[in-house]
Amino acid sequence: MASTDITSDRKRPDGPVSPADAKPDDIAGLEAGLDALDAVQIRRTPVREVLKAKVLPPVVAVALVLIVWELLVRAEVTEVYKLPPPSAVWDSAVDMWLKGTLLEVVWTSVSRGLLGFLLAVAIGTPLGLLVARVKLVRAAIGPILSGLQSLPSVAWVAPAVIWLGLNDSMMYAVILLGAVPSIANGLVSGVDQVPPLFLRAGRTLGATGIRGTWHIVLPAALPGYLAGLKQGWAFSWRSLMAAEIIASSPELGLGLGQLLENGRSNFDMPGVFLSILLILFVGIAIDLLIFSPLERWVLRSRGLLVKN
């Protein structure tokens, strides 16, 4: 009996409490917390809330821009041939659609931009890994990549035409020179932000060399790499537009940049505004269809975004 009293009076040491020693209130609180977490993860946002939060704001913004645009035209702040009304731009788009050239012009530029971007990814990714992981290569090439990233892409159009002529190869060369430095620098920045503990843990588990790069470095550097890819696409698209505006040839076909230049040459301001809007629309569409889902996937995989 005495031993029982001594045991019951003995102070428990600090440390984890076993399920047998836990109080019913503690277990109930723990279960309630887990249920709350599960409820957050499985919640689905109603379609009405999605439309209100994600669709309505840009629609309202576009409507306001069109209203202001129309008001400026009616107020005659400048000549109509300099600032055409939205209806004139719409008529220009409808005319191209009826002729069957609108989608063809858009696809000519989009196909070039996407193919050039994929080539830039194939070159910029191993280059970025090499610069990030080899100190000698970083010391030699790192400053050059930073300098190339700040160099306007339009500067490469003239030498590319001289080297390669007026053809698609010239277009892709300008895209690569504009996009590869951004992708490589983005990956370098992502690798630099990988916690050293991850690398040590990977080496302890035998993930070294290519295996360590594939299983440890790249997944940990994914946010920075994705930011570099997004910036690389922006550079690809801008480089392509600069090349299409400056270099014109029947062999190149009619792209959005050439459509813009043709509108300027012919004093066709509705055509100029239509070209600008189409270039803007393609950039927004690529971001919404490709990069935004990738960003959400990365955030969800790291527990930084609640599934809706």
Helices and strands as residue ranges (DSSP letters): H 2-9, H 24-42, H 47-50, I 51-55, H 56-74, H 86-99, H 102-133, H 135-150, G 153-156, H 157-164, H 168-192, H 196-204, H 209-212, I 213-217, H 218-220, H 222-246, G 250-252, H 256-265, H 269-286, I 287-291, H 292-301
